[in-house]
Amino acid sequence: MIELRTFDGDLAELQRFIVGVWRQSYGGRMPFPLWPVRYFEWQFGSPDGLIRAHWVAAYEGTKLVGTVLGLPLRFHIAGREYGGTQGSWLSVDPDYRRQKIGSQLRMEMIRRHQEHGLVGQLGYIFQGSIFSLGRPFWKSKGSQGSDVIRRVGMWVRILNSARAAAWSLSPLEATGINLASPVFRVPRPPTGGTVRAARPGDLPVCLELANEASRASDFGIIWDEVALGRHLEGFGRARIFERDGIVRGLCTYHILPVQGRTEESLGVIDLVVTQRLAGHEARALLADVLCDLHKAGAILALRVSSGDVPWSLMWRMGFFPRPADSGVVCSWSDPGNPPVKSVHSLHVLWR
């Protein structure tokens, strides 16, 4: 008999289960992250009772057979603030998928949102592969209070053409990367000493900048010291642009192992906060980030294309847009009264 309860193991067990399920489901079919334990430590810190309340797990006896995780965050929608979570890592043991465990996990997560006074959960549906299990699952939930509020793609910057082509599971894509390799030059570091690594003392001004950028979007995260602080050190990396001794811009990112045809490191850019920078300053900041990713061995850099970063900046820095093959989905605690149906720009994390 399947029992739903709060996940009661440690992060190492959680990581083994999630990555194991994704290997079985997608290995050799489509790329997928190989989240290390340090990644989950970075995302969740030392999980207390509140965070663990959003770690819903399915068990058959003592055997873990399904999980879905929620990261508590605050969001704004058109001037209104509300509490919610960002959900991801929905994973069900392939041997148990005919038992509708995914639906049970989702309903239990919604119940817990209602219990804690949270409006809903943000997540992603990947629709770029016929092998993706997310598309049919979430499509069936449209009448149950889940709305796709925007379609998004990815900005991609190739950093190592040969390895990126060998990593790709698409022969056509690999050929395209090889043919275009002369275009994908190694980024040059900025000069002038205006870009540096973030320091703990930068947090207050970075918090001001990040929330200012978020407020300019229709839907975004409301950053606090804990949520943003974890992006400035540890598994996450952050670079800041400083002018006249004052922090004016911010970019945060991390490096994630991803399985394709081979296993490679990819750079994932989270926040690009440049509204107080001139064009050449924003390019210097992003160039520094790309140089750091290249030195760290990342074969490419990714940034979700959600309308909160200028297209001109990404084009000038050598990024190209992939098709909008994902949907940003919100599962509302009250299906009869969702706060929003659609948005033009999002300031959110890709997880």
C-alpha positions, 0 to 999 in steps of 0.5 A: 500500500502506498503511503504519502508522508514527509520525506524522512531520509537524508540528502544523500538518499534523496539525491540517489533516488532522484538521479536514479529515477531520471537515469532510468527514465531519460538516459540516452533519450534526452539530457538531464541534470545529475544533481550532486548532494552539494546542490541540494545542500545549496538549495535547501540549506539545513532543512528545518520543519518548514522546508521539510513540510514541502518534501512530499514522498511516497513510500511502500513500506520503507521503500521510497517510490516517489518524491516532489520537492518545494522550495519556499519563496515569496512572489509578487504578481502585478503588485500583489505579494504571496507565499508559495513554493517553487516545485521540482524534482518530481520523480516516481520509480518506473515500476510504480507509475501505473499507480498514479503516484505523481497525481497523489504527490501533487494533490498532497502538495496542494493540501500542504500549501492550503494548510500553510496558507500558501497560494500556489507552486511554480514549476516547469513543463519541458515539452522539447522531447517526446520522451519528456514525462512532464508534458502529458502529466501536467496537460492532464492537470489543466482542469485541476487548478494548474495553469501554464502562465508563460512559455519560455525557452533558453539562451545558450552560449557555447563555450567549448564547441567540440565537447558540446557537439560530442555531448549533444544527443541530436546528430543534427544539433551536433553538426550545427555546433561543429559547423558554427564553431568559428563563431563560438569564440572563447569570451575575453575577460573584462579590463579595468578591475570593475568586476569582482567576486561577490563578498558577504558584505555585498548582500544588502545592496545586492538585495536592493538590486535584485528586488528592483529588477524583480519588481520590473517584471510581471511575476517575480521572486521577492528576495530576502537575505536567506534566499539571495544569500545562498546565491553569493557563495558556496555551490553558487557563484556571484560576480558584481560590477562595481563603479566608484566603489558602489555595487551597480550590477549582479550576476549569479550562476552555478555549474551543474553536471548534465548527462547527454551523450556524455557527462559534461558540466554546464553553466546555469546563469540565475540572476542577471541584474543590470538595470543600473549598468550602461551597455558596455558595463553589463557586457563586461559583467557577463563576459567575466561570468562566461570566462569563469565558467569556461575556466571551470570546464563548462561546455556551455552556459544556459539562461532561461529566456523569460523576458527579464533580460535584454535581448540585445545584451544576450545577442551581443554576448554570443548567446542564441535563443532556443525555441520556447519548449517549456511552460511555466506552470502554476498549481494554485491552492484554490483552483477557482481563484488563481491570481493570474492567467498569463504574464509577459515577463518573469523573474524566476529561477530555472530549476 
